[in-house]
Amino acid sequence: MRITIRQSDFEKILAYALSERPNEACGLIAGREAEDGSRSIEKVYLLTNTDHTNEHFSIDPKAQLAAVKDMRAEGLSPLGNWHSHPETPSRPSEEDKRLANDSKATYLILSLEKADAPVLNAFHIEGEQDNRTVRKEELIITEE
């Protein structure tokens, strides 16, 4: 599967994640899905990690609902979520896999492990709770 994100949206996520360090930052992504299954992120939502920790995140349910309502009002579809890993690589942790309950979602993970070289990757996670399959998606950062 291929997913695209604009450079400006990547920079928005990066700036927010850097401002939230040492905690994980999080949010949602919305956009459109083409008939071939490729996805285009058209809006990113910067939400609060109510856990305020560097090891995991929880999104405030009211803020999540408000974001989903905004997506619908703009004719966008929820595509998944994003979060940062302030100190670890851009790959799903065991907890990320355990909490990945939407097999249709794209999970973006931004690693700030090397602050001067942030890494953003996209993943698809599915399967039964004790047997999750993680597949890296092709992520393309586009100009405006």
Biotite code that builds the C-alpha atoms (Angstrom):
import biotite.structure as struc

atoms = struc.array([
    struc.Atom([0.000, 0.000, 0.000], chain_id="A", res_id=1, res_name="MET", atom_name="CA", element="C"),
    struc.Atom([1.167, 3.525, -0.767], chain_id="A", res_id=2, res_name="ARG", atom_name="CA", element="C"),
    struc.Atom([0.392, 6.647, 1.243], chain_id="A", res_id=3, res_name="ILE", atom_name="CA", element="C"),
    struc.Atom([1.348, 10.234, 0.493], chain_id="A", res_id=4, res_name="THR", atom_name="CA", element="C"),
    struc.Atom([1.780, 13.184, 2.835], chain_id="A", res_id=5, res_name="ILE", atom_name="CA", element="C"),
    struc.Atom([2.632, 16.778, 1.951], chain_id="A", res_id=6, res_name="ARG", atom_name="CA", element="C"),
    struc.Atom([5.974, 18.145, 3.125], chain_id="A", res_id=7, res_name="GLN", atom_name="CA", element="C"),
    struc.Atom([4.139, 20.877, 5.050], chain_id="A", res_id=8, res_name="SER", atom_name="CA", element="C"),
    struc.Atom([2.083, 18.272, 6.957], chain_id="A", res_id=9, res_name="ASP", atom_name="CA", element="C"),
    struc.Atom([5.230, 16.273, 7.731], chain_id="A", res_id=10, res_name="PHE", atom_name="CA", element="C"),
    struc.Atom([6.835, 19.470, 9.066], chain_id="A", res_id=11, res_name="GLU", atom_name="CA", element="C"),
    struc.Atom([3.713, 20.227, 11.133], chain_id="A", res_id=12, res_name="LYS", atom_name="CA", element="C"),
    struc.Atom([3.892, 16.781, 12.766], chain_id="A", res_id=13, res_name="ILE", atom_name="CA", element="C"),
    struc.Atom([7.650, 17.098, 13.303], chain_id="A", res_id=14, res_name="LEU", atom_name="CA", element="C"),
    struc.Atom([7.411, 20.547, 14.935], chain_id="A", res_id=15, res_name="ALA", atom_name="CA", element="C"),
    struc.Atom([4.643, 19.369, 17.256], chain_id="A", res_id=16, res_name="TYR", atom_name="CA", element="C"),
    struc.Atom([6.511, 16.167, 18.182], chain_id="A", res_id=17, res_name="ALA", atom_name="CA", element="C"),
    struc.Atom([9.660, 18.149, 18.957], chain_id="A", res_id=18, res_name="LEU", atom_name="CA", element="C"),
    struc.Atom([7.672, 20.558, 21.132], chain_id="A", res_id=19, res_name="SER", atom_name="CA", element="C"),
    struc.Atom([6.169, 17.662, 23.124], chain_id="A", res_id=20, res_name="GLU", atom_name="CA", element="C"),
    struc.Atom([9.476, 15.958, 23.924], chain_id="A", res_id=21, res_name="ARG", atom_name="CA", element="C"),
    struc.Atom([10.319, 14.121, 26.094], chain_id="A", res_id=22, res_name="PRO", atom_name="CA", element="C"),
    struc.Atom([6.750, 12.760, 25.809], chain_id="A", res_id=23, res_name="ASN", atom_name="CA", element="C"),
    struc.Atom([5.250, 11.021, 22.823], chain_id="A", res_id=24, res_name="GLU", atom_name="CA", element="C"),
    struc.Atom([3.135, 13.288, 20.645], chain_id="A", res_id=25, res_name="ALA", atom_name="CA", element="C"),
    struc.Atom([0.094, 11.983, 18.803], chain_id="A", res_id=26, res_name="CYS", atom_name="CA", element="C"),
    struc.Atom([-2.726, 12.783, 16.449], chain_id="A", res_id=27, res_name="GLY", atom_name="CA", element="C"),
    struc.Atom([-4.920, 11.583, 13.626], chain_id="A", res_id=28, res_name="LEU", atom_name="CA", element="C"),
    struc.Atom([-4.623, 11.605, 9.849], chain_id="A", res_id=29, res_name="ILE", atom_name="CA", element="C"),
    struc.Atom([-7.426, 12.107, 7.348], chain_id="A", res_id=30, res_name="ALA", atom_name="CA", element="C"),
    struc.Atom([-7.705, 12.122, 3.600], chain_id="A", res_id=31, res_name="GLY", atom_name="CA", element="C"),
    struc.Atom([-8.849, 10.049, 0.673], chain_id="A", res_id=32, res_name="ARG", atom_name="CA", element="C"),
    struc.Atom([-8.382, 6.490, -0.530], chain_id="A", res_id=33, res_name="GLU", atom_name="CA", element="C"),
    struc.Atom([-8.184, 5.730, -4.259], chain_id="A", res_id=34, res_name="ALA", atom_name="CA", element="C"),
    struc.Atom([-9.680, 2.682, -5.931], chain_id="A", res_id=35, res_name="GLU", atom_name="CA", element="C"),
    struc.Atom([-6.223, 1.091, -6.141], chain_id="A", res_id=36, res_name="ASP", atom_name="CA", element="C"),
    struc.Atom([-5.911, 1.318, -2.337], chain_id="A", res_id=37, res_name="GLY", atom_name="CA", element="C"),
    struc.Atom([-3.400, 4.165, -2.317], chain_id="A", res_id=38, res_name="SER", atom_name="CA", element="C"),
    struc.Atom([-4.077, 6.866, 0.244], chain_id="A", res_id=39, res_name="ARG", atom_name="CA", element="C"),
    struc.Atom([-3.516, 10.595, 0.331], chain_id="A", res_id=40, res_name="SER", atom_name="CA", element="C"),
    struc.Atom([-3.251, 12.425, 3.648], chain_id="A", res_id=41, res_name="ILE", atom_name="CA", element="C"),
    struc.Atom([-4.993, 15.772, 3.289], chain_id="A", res_id=42, res_name="GLU", atom_name="CA", element="C"),
    struc.Atom([-5.196, 16.851, 6.925], chain_id="A", res_id=43, res_name="LYS", atom_name="CA", element="C"),
    struc.Atom([-3.285, 16.053, 10.095], chain_id="A", res_id=44, res_name="VAL", atom_name="CA", element="C"),
    struc.Atom([-4.628, 16.576, 13.586], chain_id="A", res_id=45, res_name="TYR", atom_name="CA", element="C"),
    struc.Atom([-2.298, 17.417, 16.455], chain_id="A", res_id=46, res_name="LEU", atom_name="CA", element="C"),
    struc.Atom([-3.868, 16.026, 19.620], chain_id="A", res_id=47, res_name="LEU", atom_name="CA", element="C"),
    struc.Atom([-2.820, 15.803, 23.250], chain_id="A", res_id=48, res_name="THR", atom_name="CA", element="C"),
    struc.Atom([-1.223, 12.689, 24.691], chain_id="A", res_id=49, res_name="ASN", atom_name="CA", element="C"),
    struc.Atom([-3.252, 12.452, 27.885], chain_id="A", res_id=50, res_name="THR", atom_name="CA", element="C"),
    struc.Atom([-0.749, 9.948, 29.311], chain_id="A", res_id=51, res_name="ASP", atom_name="CA", element="C"),
    struc.Atom([2.092, 12.521, 29.217], chain_id="A", res_id=52, res_name="HIS", atom_name="CA", element="C"),
    struc.Atom([4.790, 9.871, 28.915], chain_id="A", res_id=53, res_name="THR", atom_name="CA", element="C"),
    struc.Atom([7.591, 8.929, 26.516], chain_id="A", res_id=54, res_name="ASN", atom_name="CA", element="C"),
    struc.Atom([6.533, 5.262, 26.355], chain_id="A", res_id=55, res_name="GLU", atom_name="CA", element="C"),
    struc.Atom([2.954, 5.366, 25.061], chain_id="A", res_id=56, res_name="HIS", atom_name="CA", element="C"),
    struc.Atom([0.081, 7.630, 24.202], chain_id="A", res_id=57, res_name="PHE", atom_name="CA", element="C"),
    struc.Atom([-3.652, 7.975, 24.686], chain_id="A", res_id=58, res_name="SER", atom_name="CA", element="C"),
    struc.Atom([-5.777, 10.431, 22.735], chain_id="A", res_id=59, res_name="ILE", atom_name="CA", element="C"),
    struc.Atom([-8.434, 12.366, 24.619], chain_id="A", res_id=60, res_name="ASP", atom_name="CA", element="C"),
    struc.Atom([-11.787, 10.871, 23.474], chain_id="A", res_id=61, res_name="PRO", atom_name="CA", element="C"),
    struc.Atom([-13.465, 14.292, 23.185], chain_id="A", res_id=62, res_name="LYS", atom_name="CA", element="C"),
    struc.Atom([-10.649, 15.642, 21.029], chain_id="A", res_id=63, res_name="ALA", atom_name="CA", element="C"),
    struc.Atom([-10.740, 12.483, 18.904], chain_id="A", res_id=64, res_name="GLN", atom_name="CA", element="C"),
    struc.Atom([-14.491, 12.842, 18.378], chain_id="A", res_id=65, res_name="LEU", atom_name="CA", element="C"),
    struc.Atom([-14.096, 16.518, 17.461], chain_id="A", res_id=66, res_name="ALA", atom_name="CA", element="C"),
    struc.Atom([-11.422, 15.589, 14.899], chain_id="A", res_id=67, res_name="ALA", atom_name="CA", element="C"),
    struc.Atom([-13.631, 12.890, 13.345], chain_id="A", res_id=68, res_name="VAL", atom_name="CA", element="C"),
    struc.Atom([-16.535, 15.345, 13.123], chain_id="A", res_id=69, res_name="LYS", atom_name="CA", element="C"),
    struc.Atom([-14.219, 17.829, 11.400], chain_id="A", res_id=70, res_name="ASP", atom_name="CA", element="C"),
    struc.Atom([-13.105, 15.129, 8.933], chain_id="A", res_id=71, res_name="MET", atom_name="CA", element="C"),
    struc.Atom([-16.711, 14.362, 8.036], chain_id="A", res_id=72, res_name="ARG", atom_name="CA", element="C"),
    struc.Atom([-17.555, 18.054, 7.660], chain_id="A", res_id=73, res_name="ALA", atom_name="CA", element="C"),
    struc.Atom([-14.666, 18.409, 5.210], chain_id="A", res_id=74, res_name="GLU", atom_name="CA", element="C"),
    struc.Atom([-15.564, 15.248, 3.281], chain_id="A", res_id=75, res_name="GLY", atom_name="CA", element="C"),
    struc.Atom([-12.446, 13.394, 4.406], chain_id="A", res_id=76, res_name="LEU", atom_name="CA", element="C"),
    struc.Atom([-12.072, 9.852, 5.659], chain_id="A", res_id=77, res_name="SER", atom_name="CA", element="C"),
    struc.Atom([-10.187, 8.840, 8.790], chain_id="A", res_id=78, res_name="PRO", atom_name="CA", element="C"),
    struc.Atom([-7.025, 7.081, 7.604], chain_id="A", res_id=79, res_name="LEU", atom_name="CA", element="C"),
    struc.Atom([-5.338, 6.305, 10.908], chain_id="A", res_id=80, res_name="GLY", atom_name="CA", element="C"),
    struc.Atom([-3.141, 7.922, 13.491], chain_id="A", res_id=81, res_name="ASN", atom_name="CA", element="C"),
    struc.Atom([0.378, 9.132, 14.049], chain_id="A", res_id=82, res_name="TRP", atom_name="CA", element="C"),
    struc.Atom([2.637, 9.284, 17.065], chain_id="A", res_id=83, res_name="HIS", atom_name="CA", element="C"),
    struc.Atom([6.237, 9.966, 17.887], chain_id="A", res_id=84, res_name="SER", atom_name="CA", element="C"),
    struc.Atom([8.913, 7.809, 19.423], chain_id="A", res_id=85, res_name="HIS", atom_name="CA", element="C"),
    struc.Atom([11.118, 10.353, 21.226], chain_id="A", res_id=86, res_name="PRO", atom_name="CA", element="C"),
    struc.Atom([13.927, 7.886, 21.980], chain_id="A", res_id=87, res_name="GLU", atom_name="CA", element="C"),
    struc.Atom([13.383, 4.799, 19.820], chain_id="A", res_id=88, res_name="THR", atom_name="CA", element="C"),
    struc.Atom([13.303, 3.854, 16.114], chain_id="A", res_id=89, res_name="PRO", atom_name="CA", element="C"),
    struc.Atom([10.376, 4.370, 13.753], chain_id="A", res_id=90, res_name="SER", atom_name="CA", element="C"),
    struc.Atom([8.778, 0.954, 14.090], chain_id="A", res_id=91, res_name="ARG", atom_name="CA", element="C"),
    struc.Atom([5.803, -0.335, 16.070], chain_id="A", res_id=92, res_name="PRO", atom_name="CA", element="C"),
    struc.Atom([6.626, -1.246, 19.650], chain_id="A", res_id=93, res_name="SER", atom_name="CA", element="C"),
    struc.Atom([5.019, -4.290, 21.238], chain_id="A", res_id=94, res_name="GLU", atom_name="CA", element="C"),
    struc.Atom([2.491, -1.962, 22.855], chain_id="A", res_id=95, res_name="GLU", atom_name="CA", element="C"),
    struc.Atom([1.791, -0.264, 19.498], chain_id="A", res_id=96, res_name="ASP", atom_name="CA", element="C"),
    struc.Atom([1.039, -3.682, 18.022], chain_id="A", res_id=97, res_name="LYS", atom_name="CA", element="C"),
    struc.Atom([-1.126, -4.684, 20.965], chain_id="A", res_id=98, res_name="ARG", atom_name="CA", element="C"),
    struc.Atom([-3.200, -1.501, 20.721], chain_id="A", res_id=99, res_name="LEU", atom_name="CA", element="C"),
    struc.Atom([-3.565, -1.547, 16.917], chain_id="A", res_id=100, res_name="ALA", atom_name="CA", element="C"),
    struc.Atom([-7.222, -2.532, 16.751], chain_id="A", res_id=101, res_name="ASN", atom_name="CA", element="C"),
    struc.Atom([-8.155, -1.080, 13.339], chain_id="A", res_id=102, res_name="ASP", atom_name="CA", element="C"),
    struc.Atom([-6.905, -3.324, 10.534], chain_id="A", res_id=103, res_name="SER", atom_name="CA", element="C"),
    struc.Atom([-7.771, -0.629, 7.962], chain_id="A", res_id=104, res_name="LYS", atom_name="CA", element="C"),
    struc.Atom([-5.720, 2.098, 9.647], chain_id="A", res_id=105, res_name="ALA", atom_name="CA", element="C"),
    struc.Atom([-2.359, 3.468, 8.670], chain_id="A", res_id=106, res_name="THR", atom_name="CA", element="C"),
    struc.Atom([-0.065, 3.988, 11.638], chain_id="A", res_id=107, res_name="TYR", atom_name="CA", element="C"),
    struc.Atom([2.553, 6.705, 11.146], chain_id="A", res_id=108, res_name="LEU", atom_name="CA", element="C"),
    struc.Atom([5.485, 6.624, 13.547], chain_id="A", res_id=109, res_name="ILE", atom_name="CA", element="C"),
    struc.Atom([7.969, 9.489, 13.751], chain_id="A", res_id=110, res_name="LEU", atom_name="CA", element="C"),
    struc.Atom([11.293, 8.652, 15.373], chain_id="A", res_id=111, res_name="SER", atom_name="CA", element="C"),
    struc.Atom([13.159, 11.467, 17.100], chain_id="A", res_id=112, res_name="LEU", atom_name="CA", element="C"),
    struc.Atom([15.879, 9.085, 18.256], chain_id="A", res_id=113, res_name="GLU", atom_name="CA", element="C"),
    struc.Atom([18.360, 11.157, 16.234], chain_id="A", res_id=114, res_name="LYS", atom_name="CA", element="C"),
    struc.Atom([16.981, 14.682, 16.564], chain_id="A", res_id=115, res_name="ALA", atom_name="CA", element="C"),
    struc.Atom([18.945, 15.941, 13.567], chain_id="A", res_id=116, res_name="ASP", atom_name="CA", element="C"),
    struc.Atom([17.619, 13.094, 11.378], chain_id="A", res_id=117, res_name="ALA", atom_name="CA", element="C"),
    struc.Atom([13.936, 12.379, 12.149], chain_id="A", res_id=118, res_name="PRO", atom_name="CA", element="C"),
    struc.Atom([12.442, 9.320, 10.458], chain_id="A", res_id=119, res_name="VAL", atom_name="CA", element="C"),
    struc.Atom([8.771, 8.953, 9.526], chain_id="A", res_id=120, res_name="LEU", atom_name="CA", element="C"),
    struc.Atom([7.428, 5.552, 8.481], chain_id="A", res_id=121, res_name="ASN", atom_name="CA", element="C"),
    struc.Atom([3.959, 4.186, 7.782], chain_id="A", res_id=122, res_name="ALA", atom_name="CA", element="C"),
    struc.Atom([2.740, 0.772, 8.892], chain_id="A", res_id=123, res_name="PHE", atom_name="CA", element="C"),
    struc.Atom([-0.248, -1.510, 8.485], chain_id="A", res_id=124, res_name="HIS", atom_name="CA", element="C"),
    struc.Atom([-0.932, -3.780, 11.467], chain_id="A", res_id=125, res_name="ILE", atom_name="CA", element="C"),
    struc.Atom([-3.460, -6.603, 11.463], chain_id="A", res_id=126, res_name="GLU", atom_name="CA", element="C"),
    struc.Atom([-4.151, -10.036, 12.838], chain_id="A", res_id=127, res_name="GLY", atom_name="CA", element="C"),
    struc.Atom([-5.234, -11.577, 16.086], chain_id="A", res_id=128, res_name="GLU", atom_name="CA", element="C"),
    struc.Atom([-4.086, -10.051, 19.368], chain_id="A", res_id=129, res_name="GLN", atom_name="CA", element="C"),
    struc.Atom([-1.398, -12.691, 19.931], chain_id="A", res_id=130, res_name="ASP", atom_name="CA", element="C"),
    struc.Atom([-0.313, -12.866, 16.283], chain_id="A", res_id=131, res_name="ASN", atom_name="CA", element="C"),
    struc.Atom([-0.015, -9.374, 14.790], chain_id="A", res_id=132, res_name="ARG", atom_name="CA", element="C"),
    struc.Atom([1.418, -8.875, 11.323], chain_id="A", res_id=133, res_name="THR", atom_name="CA", element="C"),
    struc.Atom([3.236, -5.606, 10.666], chain_id="A", res_id=134, res_name="VAL", atom_name="CA", element="C"),
    struc.Atom([3.788, -4.443, 7.109], chain_id="A", res_id=135, res_name="ARG", atom_name="CA", element="C"),
    struc.Atom([5.665, -1.285, 6.215], chain_id="A", res_id=136, res_name="LYS", atom_name="CA", element="C"),
    struc.Atom([3.750, 0.888, 3.747], chain_id="A", res_id=137, res_name="GLU", atom_name="CA", element="C"),
    struc.Atom([5.358, 2.954, 1.021], chain_id="A", res_id=138, res_name="GLU", atom_name="CA", element="C"),
    struc.Atom([5.358, 6.541, 2.329], chain_id="A", res_id=139, res_name="LEU", atom_name="CA", element="C"),
    struc.Atom([5.899, 9.374, -0.118], chain_id="A", res_id=140, res_name="ILE", atom_name="CA", element="C"),
    struc.Atom([6.455, 12.940, 1.065], chain_id="A", res_id=141, res_name="ILE", atom_name="CA", element="C"),
    struc.Atom([5.301, 15.301, -1.676], chain_id="A", res_id=142, res_name="THR", atom_name="CA", element="C"),
    struc.Atom([5.792, 18.971, -2.367], chain_id="A", res_id=143, res_name="GLU", atom_name="CA", element="C"),
    struc.Atom([2.719, 21.162, -2.121], chain_id="A", res_id=144, res_name="GLU", atom_name="CA", element="C"),
])
